[in-house]
């Protein structure tokens, strides 16, 4: 029992629900700001934890030796946030958010498109 509901009645969901009321409060700008603030912390464990997985971004390690990732998804939402640091120490943040409160996404296709957009964005800013 969880809050009076038998465990047998608790199940996952396959369609978007409550996306605009109880989920996904942070805007892409707020995600960028959070990465910036986290990068200022003196505790190296923050970077270690956020660099365990890059969600498949696969940037060139010689050009981008440090890549952080935080994202999440559920039916109707896919969010990818990356902070990448260049070899000369400049940091850039790219976040992509796909949201459809009416239907779920094709998860593999959406992830592939978001990663492609993110790679392209990092390629553009690298030359700046």
N, CA, C and O atoms as a Tinker XYZ file with bonds, in Angstrom:
   512  protein
     1  N      0.832000   -1.189000    0.000000    73     2
     2  CA     0.000000    0.000000    0.000000    64     1     3
     3  C      0.876000    1.252000    0.000000    63     2     4     5
     4  O      1.848000    1.360000    0.747000    81     3
     5  N      0.506000    2.166000   -0.843000    73     3     6
     6  CA     1.115000    3.490000   -0.864000    64     5     7
     7  C     -0.028000    4.478000   -0.774000    63     6     8     9
     8  O     -0.858000    4.561000   -1.680000    81     7
     9  N     -0.074000    5.225000    0.310000    73     7    10
    10  CA    -1.132000    6.214000    0.527000    64     9    11
    11  C     -2.520000    5.602000    0.330000    63    10    12    13
    12  O     -3.412000    6.226000   -0.244000    81    11
    13  N     -2.680000    4.401000    0.806000    73    11    14
    14  CA    -3.987000    3.758000    0.736000    64    13    15
    15  C     -4.328000    3.129000   -0.604000    63    14    16    17
    16  O     -5.449000    2.658000   -0.797000    81    15
    17  N     -3.373000    3.111000   -1.538000    73    15    18
    18  CA    -3.611000    2.516000   -2.857000    64    17    19
    19  C     -2.828000    1.205000   -2.934000    63    18    20    21
    20  O     -1.619000    1.200000   -2.701000    81    19
    21  N     -3.485000    0.111000   -3.253000    73    19    22
    22  CA    -2.768000   -1.160000   -3.382000    64    21    23
    23  C     -1.695000   -1.072000   -4.469000    63    22    24    25
    24  O     -1.914000   -0.461000   -5.515000    81    23
    25  N     -0.541000   -1.682000   -4.218000    73    23    26
    26  CA     0.554000   -1.638000   -5.177000    64    25    27
    27  C      0.135000   -2.165000   -6.545000    63    26    28    29
    28  O      0.643000   -1.690000   -7.561000    81    27
    29  N     -0.760000   -3.115000   -6.599000    73    27    30
    30  CA    -1.215000   -3.679000   -7.870000    64    29    31
    31  C     -1.890000   -2.623000   -8.754000    63    30    32    33
    32  O     -1.958000   -2.798000   -9.971000    81    31
    33  N     -2.382000   -1.548000   -8.172000    73    31    34
    34  CA    -3.055000   -0.498000   -8.948000    64    33    35
    35  C     -2.103000    0.617000   -9.389000    63    34    36    37
    36  O     -2.495000    1.516000  -10.133000    81    35
    37  N     -0.860000    0.554000   -8.930000    73    35    38
    38  CA     0.116000    1.584000   -9.280000    64    37    39
    39  C      0.860000    1.140000  -10.535000    63    38    40    41
    40  O      1.429000    0.050000  -10.572000    81    39
    41  N      0.853000    1.974000  -11.545000    73    39    42
    42  CA     1.503000    1.640000  -12.812000    64    41    43
    43  C      2.061000    2.903000  -13.454000    63    42    44    45
    44  O      1.678000    4.022000  -13.111000    81    43
    45  N      2.965000    2.695000  -14.386000    73    43    46
    46  CA     3.500000    3.816000  -15.148000    64    45    47
    47  C      2.445000    4.352000  -16.094000    63    46    48    49
    48  O      1.333000    3.829000  -16.165000    81    47
    49  N      2.800000    5.388000  -16.810000    73    47    50
    50  CA     1.843000    5.962000  -17.751000    64    49    51
    51  C      2.503000    6.090000  -19.118000    63    50    52    53
    52  O      3.728000    6.160000  -19.221000    81    51
    53  N      1.696000    6.118000  -20.153000    73    51    54
    54  CA     2.210000    6.144000  -21.521000    64    53    55
    55  C      1.810000    7.393000  -22.292000    63    54    56    57
    56  O      2.233000    7.570000  -23.434000    81    55
    57  N      1.011000    8.254000  -21.697000    73    55    58
    58  CA     0.602000    9.492000  -22.352000    64    57    59
    59  C      0.960000   10.674000  -21.457000    63    58    60    61
    60  O      1.063000   10.511000  -20.241000    81    59
    61  N      1.151000   11.853000  -22.029000    73    59    62
    62  CA     1.488000   13.026000  -21.225000    64    61    63
    63  C      0.392000   13.329000  -20.204000    63    62    64    65
    64  O     -0.799000   13.171000  -20.472000    81    63
    65  N      0.832000   13.769000  -19.031000    73    63    66
    66  CA    -0.143000   14.183000  -18.020000    64    65    67
    67  C      0.486000   15.207000  -17.084000    63    66    68    69
    68  O      1.647000   15.080000  -16.694000    81    67
    69  N     -0.280000   16.203000  -16.736000    73    67    70
    70  CA     0.114000   17.226000  -15.757000    64    69    71
    71  C      1.438000   17.924000  -16.089000    63    70    72    73
    72  O      2.137000   18.372000  -15.180000    81    71
    73  N      1.791000   18.023000  -17.367000    73    71    74
    74  CA     3.077000   18.619000  -17.727000    64    73    75
    75  C      3.164000   20.094000  -17.361000    63    74    76    77
    76  O      4.246000   20.598000  -17.063000    81    75
    77  N      2.048000   20.777000  -17.382000    73    75    78
    78  CA     2.076000   22.215000  -17.109000    64    77    79
    79  C      1.659000   22.568000  -15.685000    63    78    80    81
    80  O      1.528000   23.745000  -15.349000    81    79
    81  N      1.451000   21.547000  -14.842000    73    79    82
    82  CA     1.032000   21.849000  -13.472000    64    81    83
    83  C      1.966000   21.281000  -12.410000    63    82    84    85
    84  O      2.210000   21.941000  -11.400000    81    83
    85  N      2.494000   20.077000  -12.609000    73    83    86
    86  CA     3.361000   19.502000  -11.571000    64    85    87
    87  C      4.711000   19.050000  -12.106000    63    86    88    89
    88  O      5.496000   18.470000  -11.356000    81    87
    89  N      5.000000   19.292000  -13.356000    73    87    90
    90  CA     6.243000   18.814000  -13.956000    64    89    91
    91  C      6.988000   19.937000  -14.664000    63    90    92    93
    92  O      6.393000   20.942000  -15.054000    81    91
    93  N      8.277000   19.759000  -14.824000    73    91    94
    94  CA     9.122000   20.549000  -15.697000    64    93    95
    95  C      8.995000   22.056000  -15.478000    63    94    96    97
    96  O      8.587000   22.800000  -16.370000    81    95
    97  N      9.348000   22.477000  -14.288000    73    95    98
    98  CA     9.258000   23.897000  -13.948000    64    97    99
    99  C     10.376000   24.744000  -14.552000    63    98   100   101
   100  O     10.163000   25.924000  -14.830000    81    99
   101  N     11.536000   24.182000  -14.758000    73    99   102
   102  CA    12.674000   24.981000  -15.210000    64   101   103
   103  C     12.610000   25.250000  -16.707000    63   102   104   105
   104  O     12.411000   24.338000  -17.510000    81   103
   105  N     12.781000   26.502000  -17.061000    73   103   106
   106  CA    12.867000   26.882000  -18.472000    64   105   107
   107  C     14.285000   26.564000  -18.963000    63   106   108   109
   108  O     15.177000   26.355000  -18.141000    81   107
   109  N     14.511000   26.522000  -20.271000    73   107   110
   110  CA    15.876000   26.328000  -20.765000    64   109   111
   111  C     16.854000   27.375000  -20.215000    63   110   112   113
   112  O     17.996000   27.040000  -19.902000    81   111
   113  N     16.427000   28.618000  -20.096000    73   111   114
   114  CA    17.305000   29.656000  -19.537000    64   113   115
   115  C     17.663000   29.345000  -18.084000    63   114   116   117
   116  O     18.800000   29.567000  -17.667000    81   115
   117  N     16.714000   28.840000  -17.318000    73   115   118
   118  CA    16.985000   28.486000  -15.927000    64   117   119
   119  C     17.934000   27.293000  -15.832000    63   118   120   121
   120  O     18.767000   27.234000  -14.928000    81   119
   121  N     17.811000   26.351000  -16.754000    73   119   122
   122  CA    18.733000   25.212000  -16.783000    64   121   123
   123  C     20.152000   25.714000  -17.066000    63   122   124   125
   124  O     21.102000   25.281000  -16.414000    81   123
   125  N     20.300000   26.617000  -18.026000    73   123   126
   126  CA    21.611000   27.200000  -18.322000    64   125   127
   127  C     22.185000   27.906000  -17.099000    63   126   128   129
   128  O     23.367000   27.762000  -16.789000    81   127
   129  N     21.353000   28.659000  -16.416000    73   127   130
   130  CA    21.794000   29.371000  -15.212000    64   129   131
   131  C     22.230000   28.382000  -14.128000    63   130   132   133
   132  O     23.231000   28.612000  -13.449000    81   131
   133  N     21.497000   27.299000  -13.962000    73   131   134
   134  CA    21.857000   26.292000  -12.955000    64   133   135
   135  C     23.219000   25.672000  -13.272000    63   134   136   137
   136  O     24.042000   25.496000  -12.374000    81   135
   137  N     23.460000   25.341000  -14.543000    73   135   138
   138  CA    24.771000   24.812000  -14.927000    64   137   139
   139  C     25.867000   25.822000  -14.614000    63   138   140   141
   140  O     26.916000   25.455000  -14.084000    81   139
   141  N     25.634000   27.085000  -14.935000    73   139   142
   142  CA    26.636000   28.121000  -14.678000    64   141   143
   143  C     26.958000   28.212000  -13.193000    63   142   144   145
   144  O     28.125000   28.293000  -12.811000    81   143
   145  N     25.937000   28.198000  -12.366000    73   143   146
   146  CA    26.160000   28.274000  -10.912000    64   145   147
   147  C     26.884000   27.033000  -10.398000    63   146   148   149
   148  O     27.797000   27.136000   -9.578000    81   147
   149  N     26.475000   25.862000  -10.883000    73   147   150
   150  CA    27.136000   24.624000  -10.458000    64   149   151
   151  C     28.608000   24.620000  -10.858000    63   150   152   153
   152  O     29.447000   24.100000  -10.122000    81   151
   153  N     28.926000   25.191000  -12.011000    73   151   154
   154  CA    30.321000   25.199000  -12.467000    64   153   155
   155  C     31.202000   26.096000  -11.607000    63   154   156   157
   156  O     32.426000   25.969000  -11.637000    81   155
   157  N     30.596000   26.998000  -10.844000    73   155   158
   158  CA    31.352000   27.888000   -9.962000    64   157   159
   159  C     31.667000   27.258000   -8.610000    63   158   160   161
   160  O     32.485000   27.786000   -7.857000    81   159
   161  N     31.029000   26.137000   -8.298000    73   159   162
   162  CA    31.255000   25.500000   -7.004000    64   161   163
   163  C     32.658000   24.900000   -6.939000    63   162   164   165
   164  O     33.141000   24.351000   -7.929000    81   163
   165  N     33.319000   25.000000   -5.780000    73   163   166
   166  CA    34.677000   24.475000   -5.663000    64   165   167
   167  C     34.748000   22.944000   -5.510000    63   166   168   169
   168  O     35.838000   22.378000   -5.583000    81   167
   169  N     33.648000   22.290000   -5.308000    73   167   170
   170  CA    33.626000   20.845000   -5.079000    64   169   171
   171  C     33.707000   20.086000   -6.408000    63   170   172   173
   172  O     32.770000   20.136000   -7.204000    81   171
   173  N     34.811000   19.389000   -6.652000    73   171   174
   174  CA    35.012000   18.658000   -7.900000    64   173   175
   175  C     34.015000   17.517000   -8.086000    63   174   176   177
   176  O     33.805000   17.058000   -9.208000    81   175
   177  N     33.408000   17.062000   -7.010000    73   175   178
   178  CA    32.456000   15.953000   -7.126000    64   177   179
   179  C     31.231000   16.342000   -7.951000    63   178   180   181
   180  O     30.584000   15.479000   -8.543000    81   179
   181  N     30.910000   17.628000   -7.993000    73   179   182
   182  CA    29.783000   18.083000   -8.819000    64   181   183
   183  C     30.070000   17.749000  -10.282000    63   182   184   185
   184  O     29.244000   17.137000  -10.960000    81   183
   185  N     31.229000   18.148000  -10.757000    73   183   186
   186  CA    31.611000   17.861000  -12.136000    64   185   187
   187  C     31.743000   16.377000  -12.407000    63   186   188   189
   188  O     31.372000   15.901000  -13.480000    81   187
   189  N     32.270000   15.643000  -11.434000    73   187   190
   190  CA    32.397000   14.194000  -11.600000    64   189   191
   191  C     31.028000   13.546000  -11.768000    63   190   192   193
   192  O     30.846000   12.685000  -12.629000    81   191
   193  N     30.080000   13.956000  -10.956000    73   191   194
   194  CA    28.738000   13.368000  -11.025000    64   193   195
   195  C     28.042000   13.721000  -12.335000    63   194   196   197
   196  O     27.386000   12.873000  -12.939000    81   195
   197  N     28.181000   14.961000  -12.770000    73   195   198
   198  CA    27.480000   15.401000  -13.976000    64   197   199
   199  C     28.166000   14.962000  -15.269000    63   198   200   201
   200  O     27.594000   15.107000  -16.349000    81   199
   201  N     29.385000   14.428000  -15.170000    73   199   202
   202  CA    30.087000   13.990000  -16.380000    64   201   203
   203  C     30.120000   12.471000  -16.535000    63   202   204   205
   204  O     30.800000   11.959000  -17.424000    81   203
   205  N     29.407000   11.756000  -15.695000    73   203   206
   206  CA    29.357000   10.292000  -15.797000    64   205   207
   207  C     28.760000    9.862000  -17.135000    63   206   208   209
   208  O     29.213000    8.881000  -17.725000    81   207
   209  N     27.761000   10.576000  -17.611000    73   207   210
   210  CA    27.015000   10.210000  -18.808000    64   209   211
   211  C     26.795000   11.476000  -19.634000    63   210   212   213
   212  O     26.383000   12.504000  -19.097000    81   211
   213  N     27.068000   11.405000  -20.939000    73   211   214
   214  CA    26.808000   12.581000  -21.786000    64   213   215
   215  C     25.572000   12.405000  -22.662000    63   214   216   217
   216  O     25.339000   13.207000  -23.566000    81   215
   217  N     24.783000   11.373000  -22.411000    73   215   218
   218  CA    23.539000   11.074000  -23.141000    64   217   219
   219  C     23.773000   10.765000  -24.613000    63   218   220   221
   220  O     22.833000   10.770000  -25.408000    81   219
   221  N     25.031000   10.495000  -24.981000    73   219   222
   222  CA    25.329000   10.194000  -26.376000    64   221   223
   223  C     25.793000   11.390000  -27.183000    63   222   224   225
   224  O     25.895000   11.299000  -28.406000    81   223
   225  N     26.079000   12.515000  -26.529000    73   223   226
   226  CA    26.516000   13.718000  -27.250000    64   225   227
   227  C     27.830000   13.470000  -27.990000    63   226   228   229
   228  O     27.980000   13.889000  -29.138000    81   227
   229  N     28.763000   12.806000  -27.358000    73   227   230
   230  CA    30.013000   12.352000  -27.985000    64   229   231
   231  C     30.803000   13.470000  -28.666000    63   230   232   233
   232  O     31.182000   13.346000  -29.831000    81   231
   233  N     31.047000   14.560000  -27.941000    73   231   234
   234  CA    31.904000   15.616000  -28.475000    64   233   235
   235  C     33.350000   15.137000  -28.475000    63   234   236   237
   236  O     33.716000   14.254000  -27.699000    81   235
   237  N     34.172000   15.718000  -29.343000    73   235   238
   238  CA    35.590000   15.389000  -29.438000    64   237   239
   239  C     36.283000   15.757000  -28.122000    63   238   240   241
   240  O     36.314000   16.925000  -27.735000    81   239
   241  N     36.838000   14.751000  -27.442000    73   239   242
   242  CA    37.466000   14.972000  -26.121000    64   241   243
   243  C     38.654000   15.932000  -26.202000    63   242   244   245
   244  O     38.937000   16.639000  -25.235000    81   243
   245  N     39.345000   15.968000  -27.328000    73   243   246
   246  CA    40.478000   16.886000  -27.458000    64   245   247
   247  C     40.009000   18.343000  -27.460000    63   246   248   249
   248  O     40.692000   19.218000  -26.928000    81   247
   249  N     38.847000   18.599000  -28.057000    73   247   250
   250  CA    38.318000   19.959000  -28.113000    64   249   251
   251  C     37.449000   20.295000  -26.907000    63   250   252   253
   252  O     37.387000   21.448000  -26.480000    81   251
   253  N     36.781000   19.286000  -26.364000    73   251   254
   254  CA    35.839000   19.464000  -25.255000    64   253   255
   255  C     36.187000   18.447000  -24.158000    63   254   256   257
   256  O     35.499000   17.434000  -24.029000    81   255
   257  N     37.235000   18.693000  -23.370000    73   255   258
   258  CA    37.658000   17.692000  -22.385000    64   257   259
   259  C     36.678000   17.460000  -21.234000    63   258   260   261
   260  O     36.750000   16.430000  -20.563000    81   259
   261  N     35.783000   18.382000  -21.003000    73   259   262
   262  CA    34.818000   18.221000  -19.915000    64   261   263
   263  C     33.408000   18.460000  -20.451000    63   262   264   265
   264  O     33.114000   19.523000  -20.998000    81   263
   265  N     32.541000   17.464000  -20.288000    73   263   266
   266  CA    31.147000   17.577000  -20.718000    64   265   267
   267  C     30.254000   17.104000  -19.585000    63   266   268   269
   268  O     30.400000   15.987000  -19.088000    81   267
   269  N     29.333000   17.958000  -19.185000    73   267   270
   270  CA    28.340000   17.612000  -18.165000    64   269   271
   271  C     26.995000   17.398000  -18.839000    63   270   272   273
   272  O     26.702000   17.975000  -19.886000    81   271
   273  N     26.192000   16.559000  -18.215000    73   271   274
   274  CA    24.847000   16.310000  -18.744000    64   273   275
   275  C     23.846000   16.179000  -17.608000    63   274   276   277
   276  O     24.127000   15.569000  -16.576000    81   275
   277  N     22.688000   16.758000  -17.815000    73   275   278
   278  CA    21.523000   16.523000  -16.956000    64   277   279
   279  C     20.304000   16.640000  -17.843000    63   278   280   281
   280  O     20.140000   17.621000  -18.568000    81   279
   281  N     19.470000   15.655000  -17.783000    73   279   282
   282  CA    18.263000   15.674000  -18.587000    64   281   283
   283  C     17.192000   14.820000  -17.958000    63   282   284   285
   284  O     17.371000   14.263000  -16.875000    81   283
   285  N     16.103000   14.726000  -18.635000    73   283   286
   286  CA    15.015000   13.898000  -18.150000    64   285   287
   287  C     13.943000   13.780000  -19.212000    63   286   288   289
   288  O     13.877000   14.566000  -20.156000    81   287
   289  N     13.110000   12.779000  -19.029000    73   287   290
   290  CA    12.028000   12.593000  -19.991000    64   289   291
   291  C     10.886000   11.832000  -19.350000    63   290   292   293
   292  O     11.041000   11.153000  -18.335000    81   291
   293  N      9.775000   11.969000  -19.959000    73   291   294
   294  CA     8.568000   11.211000  -19.646000    64   293   295
   295  C      7.665000   11.396000  -20.857000    63   294   296   297
   296  O      7.988000   12.200000  -21.731000    81   295
   297  N      6.555000   10.688000  -20.943000    73   295   298
   298  CA     5.701000   10.867000  -22.119000    64   297   299
   299  C      5.348000   12.342000  -22.348000    63   298   300   301
   300  O      4.763000   12.999000  -21.486000    81   299
   301  N      5.716000   12.841000  -23.526000    73   299   302
   302  CA     5.424000   14.224000  -23.883000    64   301   303
   303  C      6.523000   15.216000  -23.577000    63   302   304   305
   304  O      6.396000   16.391000  -23.919000    81   303
   305  N      7.615000   14.772000  -22.934000    73   303   306
   306  CA     8.710000   15.675000  -22.571000    64   305   307
   307  C     10.047000   14.986000  -22.813000    63   306   308   309
   308  O     10.230000   13.815000  -22.483000    81   307
   309  N     10.968000   15.730000  -23.389000    73   307   310
   310  CA    12.356000   15.283000  -23.480000    64   309   311
   311  C     13.232000   16.514000  -23.302000    63   310   312   313
   312  O     13.130000   17.474000  -24.066000    81   311
   313  N     14.089000   16.479000  -22.294000    73   311   314
   314  CA    14.932000   17.622000  -21.970000    64   313   315
   315  C     16.376000   17.163000  -21.874000    63   314   316   317
   316  O     16.682000   16.226000  -21.136000    81   315
   317  N     17.264000   17.812000  -22.610000    73   315   318
   318  CA    18.693000   17.530000  -22.541000    64   317   319
   319  C     19.421000   18.826000  -22.245000    63   318   320   321
   320  O     19.226000   19.823000  -22.941000    81   319
   321  N     20.250000   18.822000  -21.229000    73   319   322
   322  CA    21.074000   19.980000  -20.910000    64   321   323
   323  C     22.526000   19.551000  -20.835000    63   322   324   325
   324  O     22.855000   18.573000  -20.165000    81   323
   325  N     23.396000   20.279000  -21.520000    73   323   326
   326  CA    24.826000   19.978000  -21.510000    64   325   327
   327  C     25.626000   21.241000  -21.227000    63   326   328   329
   328  O     25.324000   22.314000  -21.750000    81   327
   329  N     26.635000   21.100000  -20.403000    73   327   330
   330  CA    27.671000   22.113000  -20.252000    64   329   331
   331  C     28.939000   21.464000  -20.773000    63   330   332   333
   332  O     29.291000   20.361000  -20.353000    81   331
   333  N     29.625000   22.136000  -21.680000    73   331   334
   334  CA    30.893000   21.617000  -22.190000    64   333   335
   335  C     31.950000   22.698000  -22.059000    63   334   336   337
   336  O     31.702000   23.877000  -22.314000    81   335
   337  N     33.143000   22.262000  -21.651000    73   335   338
   338  CA    34.255000   23.185000  -21.445000    64   337   339
   339  C     35.320000   22.900000  -22.507000    63   338   340   341
   340  O     35.696000   21.749000  -22.727000    81   339
   341  N     35.798000   23.959000  -23.159000    73   339   342
   342  CA    36.832000   23.809000  -24.182000    64   341   343
   343  C     38.184000   23.543000  -23.533000    63   342   344   345
   344  O     38.354000   23.715000  -22.326000    81   343
   345  N     39.140000   23.123000  -24.350000    73   343   346
   346  CA    40.486000   22.863000  -23.850000    64   345   347
   347  C     41.120000   24.127000  -23.269000    63   346   348   349
   348  O     41.975000   24.036000  -22.388000    81   347
   349  N     40.709000   25.315000  -23.755000    73   347   350
   350  CA    41.261000   26.561000  -23.205000    64   349   351
   351  C     40.436000   27.120000  -22.045000    63   350   352   353
   352  O     40.671000   28.244000  -21.602000    81   351
   353  N     39.462000   26.331000  -21.547000    73   351   354
   354  CA    38.747000   26.692000  -20.327000    64   353   355
   355  C     37.445000   27.449000  -20.488000    63   354   356   357
   356  O     36.832000   27.813000  -19.484000    81   355
   357  N     36.995000   27.703000  -21.712000    73   355   358
   358  CA    35.717000   28.392000  -21.900000    64   357   359
   359  C     34.573000   27.394000  -21.741000    63   358   360   361
   360  O     34.667000   26.258000  -22.204000    81   359
   361  N     33.500000   27.819000  -21.089000    73   359   362
   362  CA    32.342000   26.948000  -20.877000    64   361   363
   363  C     31.151000   27.446000  -21.684000    63   362   364   365
   364  O     30.908000   28.648000  -21.797000    81   363
   365  N     30.418000   26.490000  -22.239000    73   363   366
   366  CA    29.204000   26.780000  -22.993000    64   365   367
   367  C     28.117000   25.821000  -22.534000    63   366   368   369
   368  O     28.395000   24.671000  -22.194000    81   367
   369  N     26.886000   26.297000  -22.528000    73   367   370
   370  CA    25.746000   25.461000  -22.152000    64   369   371
   371  C     24.759000   25.442000  -23.309000    63   370   372   373
   372  O     24.446000   26.477000  -23.897000    81   371
   373  N     24.279000   24.253000  -23.622000    73   371   374
   374  CA    23.238000   24.070000  -24.632000    64   373   375
   375  C     22.149000   23.221000  -23.996000    63   374   376   377
   376  O     22.431000   22.184000  -23.396000    81   375
   377  N     20.922000   23.658000  -24.128000    73   375   378
   378  CA    19.803000   22.865000  -23.628000    64   377   379
   379  C     18.740000   22.778000  -24.714000    63   378   380   381
   380  O     18.460000   23.756000  -25.407000    81   379
   381  N     18.160000   21.606000  -24.848000    73   379   382
   382  CA    17.049000   21.415000  -25.780000    64   381   383
   383  C     15.877000   20.842000  -24.997000    63   382   384   385
   384  O     16.043000   19.967000  -24.148000    81   383
   385  N     14.709000   21.347000  -25.294000    73   383   386
   386  CA    13.497000   20.891000  -24.620000    64   385   387
   387  C     12.429000   20.641000  -25.669000    63   386   388   389
   388  O     12.046000   21.548000  -26.409000    81   387
   389  N     11.951000   19.408000  -25.727000    73   387   390
   390  CA    10.827000   19.061000  -26.597000    64   389   391
   391  C      9.634000   18.795000  -25.691000    63   390   392   393
   392  O      9.736000   18.033000  -24.729000    81   391
   393  N      8.516000   19.417000  -25.994000    73   391   394
   394  CA     7.342000   19.314000  -25.132000    64   393   395
   395  C      6.080000   19.223000  -25.978000    63   394   396   397
   396  O      5.841000   20.062000  -26.847000    81   395
   397  N      5.282000   18.207000  -25.721000    73   395   398
   398  CA     3.979000   18.076000  -26.370000    64   397   399
   399  C      3.007000   17.515000  -25.342000    63   398   400   401
   400  O      3.037000   16.317000  -25.061000    81   399
   401  N      2.149000   18.353000  -24.779000    73   399   402
   402  CA     1.225000   17.879000  -23.749000    64   401   403
   403  C      0.103000   16.998000  -24.283000    63   402   404   405
   404  O     -0.706000   16.493000  -23.504000    81   403
   405  N      0.040000   16.804000  -25.607000    73   403   406
   406  CA    -1.066000   16.025000  -26.177000    64   405   407
   407  C     -0.700000   14.604000  -26.557000    63   406   408   409
   408  O     -1.580000   13.748000  -26.645000    81   407
   409  N      0.594000   14.328000  -26.789000    73   407   410
   410  CA     0.968000   12.975000  -27.199000    64   409   411
   411  C      2.433000   12.695000  -26.892000    63   410   412   413
   412  O      3.239000   13.623000  -26.837000    81   411
   413  N      2.789000   11.420000  -26.690000    73   411   414
   414  CA     4.188000   11.086000  -26.421000    64   413   415
   415  C      5.025000   11.172000  -27.698000    63   414   416   417
   416  O      4.495000   11.102000  -28.807000    81   415
   417  N      6.332000   11.322000  -27.526000    73   415   418
   418  CA     7.265000   11.365000  -28.641000    64   417   419
   419  C      7.748000    9.966000  -28.981000    63   418   420   421
   420  O      7.640000    9.041000  -28.176000    81   419
   421  N      8.286000    9.827000  -30.193000    73   419   422
   422  CA     9.111000    8.673000  -30.532000    64   421   423
   423  C     10.443000    8.957000  -29.833000    63   422   424   425
   424  O     11.222000    9.789000  -30.299000    81   423
   425  N     10.705000    8.278000  -28.729000    73   423   426
   426  CA    11.835000    8.617000  -27.862000    64   425   427
   427  C     13.173000    8.565000  -28.594000    63   426   428   429
   428  O     13.979000    9.485000  -28.455000    81   427
   429  N     13.426000    7.519000  -29.364000    73   427   430
   430  CA    14.713000    7.390000  -30.050000    64   429   431
   431  C     14.902000    8.502000  -31.082000    63   430   432   433
   432  O     15.984000    9.081000  -31.181000    81   431
   433  N     13.876000    8.795000  -31.832000    73   431   434
   434  CA    13.969000    9.843000  -32.854000    64   433   435
   435  C     14.165000   11.213000  -32.207000    63   434   436   437
   436  O     14.992000   12.005000  -32.660000    81   435
   437  N     13.416000   11.486000  -31.164000    73   435   438
   438  CA    13.529000   12.781000  -30.487000    64   437   439
   439  C     14.917000   12.954000  -29.891000    63   438   440   441
   440  O     15.519000   14.019000  -30.029000    81   439
   441  N     15.436000   11.918000  -29.228000    73   439   442
   442  CA    16.778000   11.985000  -28.656000    64   441   443
   443  C     17.815000   12.236000  -29.749000    63   442   444   445
   444  O     18.701000   13.074000  -29.580000    81   443
   445  N     17.715000   11.526000  -30.854000    73   443   446
   446  CA    18.654000   11.700000  -31.960000    64   445   447
   447  C     18.620000   13.135000  -32.488000    63   446   448   449
   448  O     19.669000   13.731000  -32.734000    81   447
   449  N     17.435000   13.683000  -32.661000    73   447   450
   450  CA    17.308000   15.059000  -33.155000    64   449   451
   451  C     17.867000   16.061000  -32.149000    63   450   452   453
   452  O     18.560000   17.003000  -32.532000    81   451
   453  N     17.571000   15.864000  -30.876000    73   451   454
   454  CA    18.079000   16.788000  -29.861000    64   453   455
   455  C     19.605000   16.731000  -29.786000    63   454   456   457
   456  O     20.258000   17.769000  -29.680000    81   455
   457  N     20.172000   15.531000  -29.841000    73   455   458
   458  CA    21.629000   15.409000  -29.793000    64   457   459
   459  C     22.269000   16.062000  -31.017000    63   458   460   461
   460  O     23.309000   16.710000  -30.899000    81   459
   461  N     21.659000   15.897000  -32.186000    73   459   462
   462  CA    22.178000   16.541000  -33.391000    64   461   463
   463  C     22.154000   18.059000  -33.283000    63   462   464   465
   464  O     23.113000   18.730000  -33.663000    81   463
   465  N     21.063000   18.593000  -32.767000    73   463   466
   466  CA    20.969000   20.043000  -32.562000    64   465   467
   467  C     22.015000   20.523000  -31.560000    63   466   468   469
   468  O     22.640000   21.564000  -31.762000    81   467
   469  N     22.202000   19.776000  -30.493000    73   467   470
   470  CA    23.179000   20.161000  -29.472000    64   469   471
   471  C     24.599000   20.113000  -30.029000    63   470   472   473
   472  O     25.379000   21.038000  -29.804000    81   471
   473  N     24.946000   19.045000  -30.753000    73   471   474
   474  CA    26.276000   18.960000  -31.363000    64   473   475
   475  C     26.509000   20.149000  -32.298000    63   474   476   477
   476  O     27.577000   20.762000  -32.287000    81   475
   477  N     25.502000   20.462000  -33.099000    73   475   478
   478  CA    25.621000   21.600000  -34.007000    64   477   479
   479  C     25.836000   22.909000  -33.266000    63   478   480   481
   480  O     26.642000   23.740000  -33.687000    81   479
   481  N     25.126000   23.092000  -32.177000    73   479   482
   482  CA    25.277000   24.321000  -31.386000    64   481   483
   483  C     26.682000   24.421000  -30.800000    63   482   484   485
   484  O     27.285000   25.494000  -30.823000    81   483
   485  N     27.206000   23.318000  -30.275000    73   483   486
   486  CA    28.566000   23.353000  -29.727000    64   485   487
   487  C     29.592000   23.604000  -30.834000    63   486   488   489
   488  O     30.589000   24.289000  -30.604000    81   487
   489  N     29.362000   23.065000  -32.015000    73   487   490
   490  CA    30.259000   23.322000  -33.145000    64   489   491
   491  C     30.263000   24.810000  -33.492000    63   490   492   493
   492  O     31.321000   25.384000  -33.752000    81   491
   493  N     29.099000   25.429000  -33.497000    73   491   494
   494  CA    29.006000   26.860000  -33.808000    64   493   495
   495  C     29.714000   27.720000  -32.767000    63   494   496   497
   496  O     30.441000   28.645000  -33.128000    81   495
   497  N     29.515000   27.434000  -31.491000    73   495   498
   498  CA    30.108000   28.293000  -30.455000    64   497   499
   499  C     31.600000   28.052000  -30.295000    63   498   500   501
   500  O     32.313000   28.930000  -29.809000    81   499
   501  N     32.082000   26.901000  -30.685000    73   499   502
   502  CA    33.512000   26.601000  -30.547000    64   501   503
   503  C     34.355000   27.623000  -31.289000    63   502   504   505
   504  O     35.437000   27.987000  -30.829000    81   503
   505  N     33.877000   28.083000  -32.420000    73   503   506
   506  CA    34.630000   29.054000  -33.210000    64   505   507
   507  C     34.497000   30.487000  -32.738000    63   506   508   509
   508  O     35.162000   31.372000  -33.276000    81   507
   509  N     33.651000   30.740000  -31.740000    73   507   510
   510  CA    33.425000   32.129000  -31.311000    64   509   511
   511  C     34.508000   32.638000  -30.385000    63   510   512
   512  O     34.454000   33.785000  -29.943000    81   511
